[in-house]
Amino acid sequence: MASAIELIQSRLVALHQNKLFEFFVIFVIIFSALMVGVKTYDIHPGLIRLINWMDIGVTLLFLFEIIIRMIAAGSLKAFFSRGWNVFDFVIVTGSLIPFGNGQMVLLGRLLRIFRVLRLVSMIPELQILLTAFFKSIPRMGYVSLLMFIIFYIYAAFGSIFFSNINETLWGNISVSLLTLFRVVTFEDWTDVMYETMSVYPISWMYYLTFIFIVAFVFLNMMIGIVLDVMQKEHEIYDREHDEGEAGEVHWLRIHAELMEQKLVKMEEMLSRIEQQTEPGSKK
């Protein structure tokens, strides 16, 4: 009986590690997201019933896949130690809850929409991107704070000097901030500039300095932070999976440390042998 259970477990683990099965699950995730999109159109009721039955089949497949991953992890503790496994478990089990026809249907639909995020847990490259994004947020916070200070200073100047030209765009500091956001995104910003230049001919310096500081300097600083964190995440992934240059360096470092430990042990053994062979030493 025990051998039969172990055989089933080994086959399920092999299925979980199979690339074809992984690609099939990814295809089903994309297909389930498309089904949610199709239901937003005005389609035939018969097709809606077919989609609902297919949605049940997708949910059961996800349940089967999550059970396989639990078995492959070896224990529930190992499975739930990974954050993405917890996310997948919540999404899959939430899809099993019968929401009926009341207001809870909206929650059920939202959970089915979030199933497309399971692609992140299935594709390591997407995990690296999302992890790099979240790790970049604290470092980008300081850049954003400094950017907001520059925004606030320029918005105050704009509200003081340009409010008499266009009250809608520069009436107070709040709308001035929105106008500057429009300028920094290059959304018809020249129209705003030419309007103020009709009264203040040198106001072009105000816009060009603001665009240079915010759009060219601060935004590129944020891009640099994200790229730096992303490179570090790629190196961590390569070290963990022994891939790429970082994996090779990590492999060489580990083996160099092992060789060093062996050399130390050999030196200790040789020193003990020399002490034993010295004249007058105790045998």
C-alpha positions in Angstrom: 0.0 0.0 0.0 2.8 2.4 1.0 4.7 1.6 -2.2 1.6 2.4 -4.3 1.2 5.7 -2.6 4.9 6.5 -3.2 4.5 5.5 -6.8 1.5 7.9 -7.2 3.4 10.7 -5.5 6.5 10.2 -7.7 4.3 10.3 -10.9 2.5 13.4 -9.7 5.9 15.1 -9.0 7.1 14.1 -12.4 3.9 15.6 -13.9 4.5 18.8 -12.0 8.1 19.1 -13.4 7.0 18.3 -16.9 7.4 21.3 -19.2 4.5 20.3 -21.4 2.2 20.2 -18.4 3.5 23.7 -17.3 2.8 25.1 -20.8 -0.6 23.6 -20.7 -1.4 25.3 -17.3 -0.2 28.6 -18.7 -2.5 28.1 -21.8 -5.4 27.4 -19.5 -4.7 30.5 -17.4 -4.7 32.7 -20.5 -7.8 30.9 -21.8 -9.6 31.5 -18.5 -8.8 35.2 -18.7 -10.2 35.4 -22.2 -13.4 33.7 -21.0 -13.8 36.5 -18.4 -13.4 39.0 -21.2 -15.9 37.3 -23.5 -18.6 37.4 -20.8 -18.4 41.2 -20.9 -20.0 41.2 -24.4 -23.6 40.7 -25.3 -23.6 37.1 -26.4 -26.1 34.3 -26.7 -27.3 32.7 -23.4 -26.4 29.3 -24.6 -22.8 30.4 -25.1 -22.8 31.9 -21.6 -23.9 28.5 -20.2 -21.1 26.9 -22.1 -18.5 29.4 -20.8 -19.8 28.7 -17.2 -19.3 25.0 -17.6 -15.8 25.6 -19.1 -15.1 27.9 -16.2 -16.0 25.0 -13.8 -13.6 22.8 -15.7 -10.8 25.3 -15.5 -11.4 25.7 -11.7 -11.1 22.0 -11.2 -8.0 21.8 -13.3 -6.4 24.6 -11.2 -7.4 22.7 -8.0 -5.8 19.5 -9.4 -2.6 21.5 -10.3 -2.4 23.1 -6.9 -2.7 19.7 -5.2 0.1 18.4 -7.4 2.3 21.3 -6.3 1.6 20.6 -2.7 2.6 17.0 -3.1 5.8 18.1 -5.1 6.7 20.5 -2.3 6.9 17.6 0.2 5.0 19.2 3.0 2.4 21.9 3.5 5.0 24.0 5.4 7.3 24.0 2.5 4.5 24.8 0.1 3.1 27.8 2.1 6.6 29.1 2.7 6.6 30.6 -0.8 4.4 33.7 -1.2 3.4 32.9 -4.7 2.1 29.5 -3.6 -0.1 31.2 -1.0 -1.4 33.6 -3.6 -2.3 30.7 -6.0 -3.9 28.8 -3.2 -6.1 31.8 -2.2 -7.1 32.4 -5.9 -7.9 28.8 -6.5 -9.8 28.1 -3.3 -11.7 31.4 -3.7 -12.9 30.3 -7.1 -14.5 27.2 -5.4 -16.7 29.2 -3.1 -20.3 29.3 -4.4 -21.3 33.0 -4.6 -24.9 32.5 -5.8 -26.6 35.3 -7.6 -26.4 38.1 -5.1 -23.8 40.9 -4.6 -21.1 38.3 -3.9 -21.1 37.4 -7.6 -18.9 40.5 -8.1 -16.3 39.1 -5.7 -16.3 35.8 -7.6 -15.8 37.6 -10.9 -12.9 39.6 -9.4 -11.2 36.4 -8.2 -11.6 34.9 -11.7 -10.0 38.1 -13.1 -7.1 37.8 -10.7 -6.4 34.2 -12.0 -4.5 35.8 -14.9 -1.9 36.9 -12.3 -1.1 33.2 -11.8 1.0 33.6 -14.9 3.5 35.4 -12.7 3.8 32.4 -10.4 4.3 30.1 -13.4 6.9 32.1 -15.3 10.1 32.9 -13.4 11.0 35.9 -15.6 7.7 37.6 -14.6 8.5 36.9 -10.9 11.9 38.6 -11.3 10.2 41.6 -12.9 7.6 41.9 -10.2 10.0 41.3 -7.4 12.4 44.0 -8.8 9.4 46.4 -9.0 8.5 45.9 -5.3 12.1 46.1 -4.1 12.6 49.3 -6.1 9.7 51.1 -4.5 11.6 52.1 -1.2 14.5 53.5 -3.2 12.2 55.3 -5.7 10.4 56.8 -2.7 13.2 59.2 -2.0 13.4 60.2 -5.7 9.7 60.7 -5.7 9.8 62.9 -2.6 12.5 65.1 -4.2 10.5 65.2 -7.4 7.4 66.3 -5.5 9.3 69.1 -3.9 10.4 70.3 -7.3 6.8 69.9 -8.6 5.5 72.0 -5.6 8.1 74.8 -6.1 7.3 75.1 -9.8 3.5 74.8 -9.1 3.8 77.7 -6.6 5.7 79.8 -9.1 3.2 79.0 -11.8 0.2 79.8 -9.7 1.7 83.2 -8.7 2.7 84.3 -12.1 0.3 82.6 -14.5 -3.0 82.6 -12.7 -4.0 85.9 -14.3 -3.4 84.4 -17.7 -5.5 81.2 -17.3 -7.4 80.6 -14.1 -8.3 77.0 -15.2 -4.7 75.9 -15.5 -3.0 78.0 -12.8 -5.8 79.1 -10.5 -4.3 77.4 -7.4 -1.4 75.2 -6.5 -3.5 72.0 -6.9 -4.5 72.7 -10.5 -1.0 74.0 -11.1 0.4 70.6 -10.1 -2.0 68.9 -12.5 -0.9 71.3 -15.3 2.8 70.5 -14.6 1.9 66.8 -14.8 0.5 67.5 -18.2 3.7 69.3 -19.1 6.0 66.5 -17.9 4.0 63.9 -19.9 4.3 66.2 -23.0 0.5 66.3 -23.5 0.1 69.5 -25.6 2.5 71.2 -23.3 3.5 73.7 -26.0 0.0 75.1 -26.0 0.4 75.9 -22.3 3.8 77.4 -22.9 2.8 79.6 -25.8 -0.2 80.9 -23.9 2.0 82.2 -21.0 4.7 83.4 -23.5 2.1 85.9 -24.9 2.3 87.7 -21.6 5.8 86.7 -20.3 8.1 86.1 -23.4 10.8 84.5 -21.3 8.5 82.0 -19.6 9.8 79.3 -21.9 12.7 79.0 -19.4 10.2 78.0 -16.8 9.0 75.0 -18.8 12.3 73.9 -20.2 14.1 73.8 -16.9 11.2 72.0 -15.3 11.1 69.4 -18.1 14.9 68.9 -18.0 14.9 68.4 -14.2 11.9 66.2 -13.9 11.5 64.3 -17.2 15.2 63.9 -18.1 16.9 63.7 -14.6 14.5 62.3 -12.1 12.6 59.9 -14.4 15.9 58.5 -15.6 17.0 58.1 -12.0 14.0 55.9 -11.4 14.7 53.9 -14.5 18.3 53.4 -13.3 17.0 52.2 -9.9 14.7 49.6 -11.5 17.4 48.4 -13.8 19.9 48.1 -11.0 17.5 46.1 -8.8 16.4 43.9 -11.8 20.1 43.1 -12.5 20.6 42.0 -8.9 17.4 39.9 -9.0 18.7 38.2 -12.2 22.0 37.5 -10.4 20.2 36.0 -7.4 18.1 33.8 -9.7 21.1 32.6 -11.6 23.0 31.8 -8.4 20.0 29.8 -7.1 19.6 27.9 -10.3 23.3 27.7 -11.3 22.6 29.5 -14.6 24.5 32.3 -16.4 27.7 34.0 -15.4 26.5 34.6 -11.8 25.7 30.9 -11.5 29.2 30.0 -12.7 30.9 32.5 -10.3 28.8 31.1 -7.4 29.7 27.5 -8.4 33.4 28.4 -8.5 33.2 30.2 -5.1 31.6 27.2 -3.4 34.1 24.8 -4.9 37.0 27.0 -4.0 35.8 27.2 -0.4 35.5 23.4 -0.3 39.0 23.0 -1.8 40.3 25.4 0.8 38.7 23.4 3.6 40.3 20.2 2.3 43.7 21.8 2.0 43.4 23.0 5.6 42.6 19.4 6.7 45.5 18.0 4.7 47.9 20.5 6.3 46.6 19.5 9.8 47.1 15.8 8.9 50.6 16.4 7.6 51.6 18.4 10.7 50.4 15.6 12.9 52.3 13.0 10.9 55.5 15.2 11.1 55.1 15.5 14.8 54.8 11.7 15.2 57.9 11.0 13.0 60.1 13.5 14.8 62.9 11.9 16.9 61.9 11.4 20.5 58.2 11.6 19.8 55.9 9.2 21.5 54.7 6.3 19.3 
